[in-house]
Amino acid sequence: MRLLRNYVPQLTLLPSLILVAITVYGFIALTMVLSLTRSKMLPRFDRWEGFSNYLKVWNHPRWEVALENFAIFGILYIGGTLLIGLVLAIFLDQRIRIEGSLRTIYLYPMALSFIVTGVAWQWIMSPDLGLERAFHIWGWESFRFDWIKQSDLAIYCVVIAGVWQASGFVMALFLAALRGVNQEILSAARMDGASGPSIYWHIIIPALRPAFLTAIVVQGHLAIKSYDLVVALTRGGPGFSTELPSTFMYEFTFSRNEMALGASSAVMMLVLVMVLIVPYLYSELRNER
Amino acid sequence: MSVEVTNPRSGRAIANRIMVYTFLLLAAALFLMPLAAMVFTSLKSMPEITGAVGFENNTILTPPRAPTLEAWSTAWSSACIAVACDGLRVYFWNSIVMVVFAVTLSVGLGAVNGYILAKWRFRGDNIIFGMLLFGCFIPFQIVLIPMARLLGILDMAGTLSGLIFVHMCYGIPFTTLFFRNFYVTIPDELIKAGRIDGAGFWSIFLLILVPVSWPIFVVSIIWQFTNVWNDFLFGASFAGADARPLMVALNNLVNTSTGTKAYNVDMAGAMIAALPTILVYVVGGRYFVRGLTSGAVKG
């Protein structure tokens, strides 16, 4: 009994640990095993396929489109949110009187679900009744904005909606970092006669390096996972022109009964995330000691 | 910290100020535009939306001329989703039940876990923390297939309790992270004093720590509430017809409706789905931001 009481903390932690061990690590392992089998509608472990599932996914035309879209979306989404977030943060940091309300406005999309965002932007970008028509009525007759109906441009609609949703978050990260820049270095620079823009370029923005890193990691990881936004905005279409790895995985696993291929694509998504996250977590945890 | 470019009274400084404010206000208008389009559309009748006779010059950004709540009431109680025409209300309550249980369970467990990892150090606790932290970052696609099987084995396939279980499992890493990082900042002397007074494991937690940790409770509750309420992937993968959460129903309403698209009903539905989290954001904005910047981010 005494012995048991000494281990109360560990024993209390145990249920959560078991849950996470099974539902995170166990499930990752299971999905990896499944990706090597010939499972279709149901998991089966009696027929092994080896790594050829990965080759099948890799050579699938839809996966090619998914990866290409992921590259376009990932780069523009991360770049767009970083740029807009940084500019908004710097401008907001100029002793703006209504800073509080402006911050609230820039950040509210982050509280919405991607489904709501997708539904709203689908409506705004619909050419027949949305923005395109609005511009026509306002007098710009030749204005064209029907990207959502064009297979080579629809992915940029996903980028626009995503950037709208997440820029405020990056702004909040940068604003917090700006407030933490060492004041003494700044006044020293000013004494040396450095001008405003050059102070930003040479001192402040380099000092934001950790915030940049954080923003890139968080946004990159969101980009890999994003699924809801595409489903609500374009349903992966027109055709499968806005396919992403996440929609590929869902489609093959649940709609086409190609479970092994779905599992292989999920493993590849995990690898993408790991490449991004593991070095970051490692450096974060090491710095903490 | 801002950088003074020139003498604040000079003409150039004033021009600079005007430029900064113009830019910021323009940006604010762009950020608000989709919300305005949603609200306006949800309050219009269909002729007003399609620009029928009498409404030729209406755009998505024209405020409603004859505001009506008809679309809201249709979306709430009579819009057709798949085969049922009972509106979103059933799914709204599904989401409420799901959120209440999932948030309570994951925040409760996270609080205890965080307390242990911060204040009852033992061999390997950092490794355990690191392993939990990893759970925050996995793409959930990697767990979908096994989880579907597990829910089947536990006889929870397609049910609301199954969905609550899933959200609890994948919420624990986040809530543990929040509480652990909060409790690390609370001085150990407080715990030691409690132990000298004879307090045990649970009484230290409940009587000493919980009363001072309301800020982190608020942060975690808001974080979990928004994540669970806004989730689509788990709901779409695991919920049966009776257990569908609101986001899945909204997507079905908007993307599978047959016949003429009722944009006003779609937008009213989207607003109904968005209002709870907007409300939480407006009321608890500070804590929302804290959760975003500390939780999504670092240990």
Boltz contact constraints between the chains, C-beta under 6 A:
constraints:
  - contact:
      token1: [A, 8]
      token2: [B, 201]
      max_distance: 6.0
  - contact:
      token1: [A, 9]
      token2: [B, 116]
      max_distance: 6.0
  - contact:
      token1: [A, 9]
      token2: [B, 120]
      max_distance: 6.0
  - contact:
      token1: [A, 13]
      token2: [B, 113]
      max_distance: 6.0
  - contact:
      token1: [A, 13]
      token2: [B, 116]
      max_distance: 6.0
  - contact:
      token1: [A, 16]
      token2: [B, 109]
      max_distance: 6.0
  - contact:
      token1: [A, 16]
      token2: [B, 113]
      max_distance: 6.0
  - contact:
      token1: [A, 16]
      token2: [B, 172]
      max_distance: 6.0
  - contact:
      token1: [A, 19]
      token2: [B, 169]
      max_distance: 6.0
  - contact:
      token1: [A, 20]
      token2: [B, 132]
      max_distance: 6.0
  - contact:
      token1: [A, 20]
      token2: [B, 135]
      max_distance: 6.0
  - contact:
      token1: [A, 23]
      token2: [B, 169]
      max_distance: 6.0
  - contact:
      token1: [A, 24]
      token2: [B, 135]
      max_distance: 6.0
  - contact:
      token1: [A, 27]
      token2: [B, 143]
      max_distance: 6.0
  - contact:
      token1: [A, 27]
      token2: [B, 146]
      max_distance: 6.0
  - contact:
      token1: [A, 28]
      token2: [B, 142]
      max_distance: 6.0
  - contact:
      token1: [A, 30]
      token2: [B, 146]
      max_distance: 6.0
  - contact:
      token1: [A, 31]
      token2: [B, 142]
      max_distance: 6.0
  - contact:
      token1: [A, 31]
      token2: [B, 145]
      max_distance: 6.0
  - contact:
      token1: [A, 91]
      token2: [B, 20]
      max_distance: 6.0
  - contact:
      token1: [A, 91]
      token2: [B, 23]
      max_distance: 6.0
  - contact:
      token1: [A, 91]
      token2: [B, 24]
      max_distance: 6.0
  - contact:
      token1: [A, 93]
      token2: [B, 2]
      max_distance: 6.0
  - contact:
      token1: [A, 94]
      token2: [B, 2]
      max_distance: 6.0
  - contact:
      token1: [A, 94]
      token2: [B, 20]
      max_distance: 6.0
  - contact:
      token1: [A, 95]
      token2: [B, 2]
      max_distance: 6.0
  - contact:
      token1: [A, 102]
      token2: [B, 24]
      max_distance: 6.0
  - contact:
      token1: [A, 102]
      token2: [B, 28]
      max_distance: 6.0
  - contact:
      token1: [A, 105]
      token2: [B, 28]
      max_distance: 6.0
  - contact:
      token1: [A, 105]
      token2: [B, 31]
      max_distance: 6.0
  - contact:
      token1: [A, 106]
      token2: [B, 31]
      max_distance: 6.0
  - contact:
      token1: [A, 108]
      token2: [B, 281]
      max_distance: 6.0
  - contact:
      token1: [A, 111]
      token2: [B, 277]
      max_distance: 6.0
  - contact:
      token1: [A, 111]
      token2: [B, 278]
      max_distance: 6.0
  - contact:
      token1: [A, 111]
      token2: [B, 281]
      max_distance: 6.0
  - contact:
      token1: [A, 112]
      token2: [B, 274]
      max_distance: 6.0
  - contact:
      token1: [A, 113]
      token2: [B, 230]
      max_distance: 6.0
  - contact:
      token1: [A, 113]
      token2: [B, 247]
      max_distance: 6.0
  - contact:
      token1: [A, 115]
      token2: [B, 232]
      max_distance: 6.0
  - contact:
      token1: [A, 115]
      token2: [B, 247]
      max_distance: 6.0
  - contact:
      token1: [A, 115]
      token2: [B, 250]
      max_distance: 6.0
  - contact:
      token1: [A, 115]
      token2: [B, 251]
      max_distance: 6.0
  - contact:
      token1: [A, 116]
      token2: [B, 270]
      max_distance: 6.0
  - contact:
      token1: [A, 116]
      token2: [B, 273]
      max_distance: 6.0
  - contact:
      token1: [A, 116]
      token2: [B, 274]
      max_distance: 6.0
  - contact:
      token1: [A, 119]
      token2: [B, 254]
      max_distance: 6.0
  - contact:
      token1: [A, 119]
      token2: [B, 270]
      max_distance: 6.0
  - contact:
      token1: [A, 120]
      token2: [B, 34]
      max_distance: 6.0
  - contact:
      token1: [A, 120]
      token2: [B, 38]
      max_distance: 6.0
  - contact:
      token1: [A, 120]
      token2: [B, 270]
      max_distance: 6.0
  - contact:
      token1: [A, 124]
      token2: [B, 34]
      max_distance: 6.0
  - contact:
      token1: [A, 124]
      token2: [B, 37]
      max_distance: 6.0
  - contact:
      token1: [A, 130]
      token2: [B, 60]
      max_distance: 6.0
  - contact:
      token1: [A, 134]
      token2: [B, 59]
      max_distance: 6.0
  - contact:
      token1: [A, 134]
      token2: [B, 60]
      max_distance: 6.0
  - contact:
      token1: [A, 134]
      token2: [B, 61]
      max_distance: 6.0
  - contact:
      token1: [A, 137]
      token2: [B, 57]
      max_distance: 6.0
  - contact:
      token1: [A, 137]
      token2: [B, 59]
      max_distance: 6.0
  - contact:
      token1: [A, 169]
      token2: [B, 292]
      max_distance: 6.0
  - contact:
      token1: [A, 172]
      token2: [B, 289]
      max_distance: 6.0
  - contact:
      token1: [A, 172]
      token2: [B, 293]
      max_distance: 6.0
  - contact:
      token1: [A, 173]
      token2: [B, 293]
      max_distance: 6.0
  - contact:
      token1: [A, 181]
      token2: [B, 1]
      max_distance: 6.0
  - contact:
      token1: [A, 196]
      token2: [B, 3]
      max_distance: 6.0
  - contact:
      token1: [A, 196]
      token2: [B, 5]
      max_distance: 6.0
  - contact:
      token1: [A, 199]
      token2: [B, 3]
      max_distance: 6.0
  - contact:
      token1: [A, 214]
      token2: [B, 297]
      max_distance: 6.0
  - contact:
      token1: [A, 218]
      token2: [B, 296]
      max_distance: 6.0
  - contact:
      token1: [A, 221]
      token2: [B, 137]
      max_distance: 6.0
  - contact:
      token1: [A, 224]
      token2: [B, 139]
      max_distance: 6.0
  - contact:
      token1: [A, 225]
      token2: [B, 139]
      max_distance: 6.0
  - contact:
      token1: [A, 227]
      token2: [B, 233]
      max_distance: 6.0
  - contact:
      token1: [A, 228]
      token2: [B, 232]
      max_distance: 6.0
  - contact:
      token1: [A, 232]
      token2: [B, 251]
      max_distance: 6.0
  - contact:
      token1: [A, 235]
      token2: [B, 255]
      max_distance: 6.0
  - contact:
      token1: [A, 246]
      token2: [B, 141]
      max_distance: 6.0
  - contact:
      token1: [A, 249]
      token2: [B, 141]
      max_distance: 6.0
  - contact:
      token1: [A, 263]
      token2: [B, 145]
      max_distance: 6.0
  - contact:
      token1: [A, 266]
      token2: [B, 141]
      max_distance: 6.0
  - contact:
      token1: [A, 266]
      token2: [B, 142]
      max_distance: 6.0
  - contact:
      token1: [A, 269]
      token2: [B, 139]
      max_distance: 6.0
  - contact:
      token1: [A, 269]
      token2: [B, 141]
      max_distance: 6.0
  - contact:
      token1: [A, 270]
      token2: [B, 142]
      max_distance: 6.0
  - contact:
      token1: [A, 273]
      token2: [B, 139]
      max_distance: 6.0
  - contact:
      token1: [A, 277]
      token2: [B, 137]
      max_distance: 6.0
  - contact:
      token1: [A, 284]
      token2: [B, 298]
      max_distance: 6.0
  - contact:
      token1: [A, 284]
      token2: [B, 299]
      max_distance: 6.0
  - contact:
      token1: [A, 285]
      token2: [B, 130]
      max_distance: 6.0
